[in-house]
């Protein structure tokens, strides 16, 4: 039996601008936008990673439960680390966000944890954006409440802050193409955040990119 398709929290904001779609992890996502700037990644580009599967885990025994699955967890809050096929972000003293890499199965293992005191898996339906390009920090300076340039990508830093009035979690991630920034937010605010950041990026000479371009800078 096939699983039902998942709906992107950004689909309404993106539909009018999509040139071609692709199915990613059971979610219909934009492969290419109609007026996708060819040089966006050389300036500042906004991409969509909402298709990635993710789950939250809370509780005083959350770290131990994750360790039982072979998952390392960050030593301190407001930081993240990468396992073989997932990102594990520590958002508070006892709160974690786990996100699969493409094709990963870690989220399914976390959701299958047996019921136990002090361990509370929490479904997450975030919108997730990625900001890439040499002028990414300039975009954040126009839209974000904190100086994102202080985040150490090599050290796994992240910030819980706001962008254009939306509460977000931002992680700096080192890639072969340089530092990129992952932004997670409540899916109900995703369309507004996407449209606003794309407008700012377009004013800077960049803009939205579909999955085919995103795949060049995100693994």
Residue pairs with C-beta under 8 A, 6 or more apart in sequence:
3 26
4 26
5 23
5 26
5 27
5 28
6 25
6 26
6 27
6 51
7 27
7 28
8 14
8 27
8 28
8 29
8 48
8 50
8 51
8 127
9 50
9 125
9 126
9 127
9 187
9 188
9 190
9 191
10 48
10 50
10 127
10 190
10 191
10 194
11 28
12 191
13 190
13 191
13 192
13 194
13 195
14 30
14 33
14 48
14 194
14 208
17 30
17 33
17 34
17 35
17 208
18 30
18 32
18 33
18 34
18 210
19 30
19 31
19 32
19 33
19 34
19 36
19 210
20 30
20 31
20 32
20 210
21 28
21 29
21 30
21 31
22 28
22 29
22 30
22 31
22 211
23 29
24 51
24 102
24 211
25 51
25 52
25 53
25 100
25 102
25 103
26 51
27 50
27 51
29 48
29 50
29 51
29 210
29 211
30 48
30 210
30 211
31 210
31 211
31 212
32 210
32 212
32 213
33 207
33 208
33 209
33 210
35 207
36 207
36 208
36 209
36 210
36 213
37 43
37 45
37 202
37 205
37 206
37 207
37 209
39 205
39 206
40 133
40 201
40 206
40 207
40 208
40 209
40 213
41 132
41 133
41 177
41 206
41 209
41 213
41 216
41 217
42 133
42 134
43 133
43 134
43 135
43 201
43 204
43 205
43 206
44 131
44 132
44 133
44 134
44 135
44 136
44 138
44 139
44 201
44 204
44 205
44 206
45 131
45 132
45 133
45 201
45 206
45 207
45 208
45 209
45 213
45 217
46 129
46 130
46 131
46 194
46 197
46 198
46 201
46 206
46 207
46 208
46 209
47 129
47 130
47 131
47 132
47 208
47 209
47 210
47 211
47 213
47 214
47 217
47 218
48 127
48 128
48 129
48 130
48 194
48 210
48 211
48 214
49 128
49 129
49 130
49 182
49 214
49 218
50 126
50 127
50 128
50 187
50 190
52 99
52 100
52 101
52 102
52 128
53 99
53 100
53 104
53 107
53 108
54 97
54 98
54 99
54 100
54 107
54 124
54 126
54 128
55 97
55 98
55 107
55 110
55 111
55 121
55 122
55 123
55 124
56 95
56 96
56 97
56 98
56 121
56 122
56 123
56 124
57 65
57 66
57 95
57 96
57 98
57 110
57 113
57 119
57 120
57 121
57 122
58 94
58 95
58 96
58 120
58 122
59 94
59 118
59 119
59 120
60 94
60 118
61 116
61 117
61 118
61 119
62 94
62 95
62 96
62 118
62 119
62 120
63 73
63 94
63 96
65 113
65 116
65 119
66 73
66 88
66 96
66 98
66 110
67 73
69 106
69 109
69 110
69 113
70 83
71 83
71 86
71 88
71 98
71 106
72 81
72 83
72 88
73 81
73 88
73 90
73 96
74 80
74 81
74 88
74 89
74 90
74 156
76 90
77 90
77 91
77 92
77 93
78 90
78 91
78 157
78 158
78 159
78 160
79 89
79 90
79 155
79 156
79 157
79 158
80 87
80 88
80 89
80 90
80 156
80 157
80 158
80 171
81 87
81 88
81 156
82 88
82 156
83 106
85 100
85 101
85 103
85 104
85 105
85 106
86 98
86 99
86 100
86 101
86 104
86 106
86 107
87 97
87 98
87 99
87 101
87 171
88 96
88 97
88 98
89 96
89 97
89 98
89 99
89 158
89 169
89 171
90 96
91 97
91 160
91 169
97 124
97 169
97 184
98 106
98 107
98 110
99 107
99 128
100 106
100 107
101 219
102 219
110 121
111 121
111 123
113 119
113 121
125 187
126 184
126 185
126 186
126 187
126 190
127 184
127 185
127 186
127 187
127 189
127 190
127 191
127 193
127 194
128 182
128 183
128 184
129 182
129 183
129 185
129 190
129 193
129 194
129 197
130 180
130 181
130 182
130 183
130 214
130 217
130 218
131 139
131 140
131 180
131 181
131 183
131 197
132 175
132 177
132 178
132 180
132 181
132 217
132 218
133 206
134 178
135 204
135 206
136 179
136 180
136 181
137 148
137 149
138 204
139 197
139 200
139 201
139 204
140 148
140 149
140 163
140 170
140 181
141 147
141 148
142 200
143 163
143 164
143 196
143 197
143 200
144 161
144 162
144 163
144 170
145 161
145 162
145 163
146 159
146 161
148 159
148 170
148 172
148 181
150 157
151 157
151 158
151 159
151 170
151 171
151 172
151 181
152 172
153 172
153 173
153 174
153 179
154 174
156 171
157 171
157 172
158 169
158 170
158 171
158 172
159 169
159 170
160 167
160 168
160 169
161 167
161 168
161 170
162 168
163 170
163 183
163 185
163 193
163 197
164 192
164 193
164 196
164 197
166 185
166 186
166 189
166 192
166 193
167 185
167 186
167 189
168 183
168 184
168 185
168 193
169 183
169 184
169 185
170 181
170 182
170 183
170 184
171 181
171 182
172 179
172 180
172 181
173 179
173 180
173 181
173 182
175 217
175 218
175 219
176 217
177 216
177 217
180 217
180 218
183 193
185 193
194 208
198 207
198 208
201 207
201 208
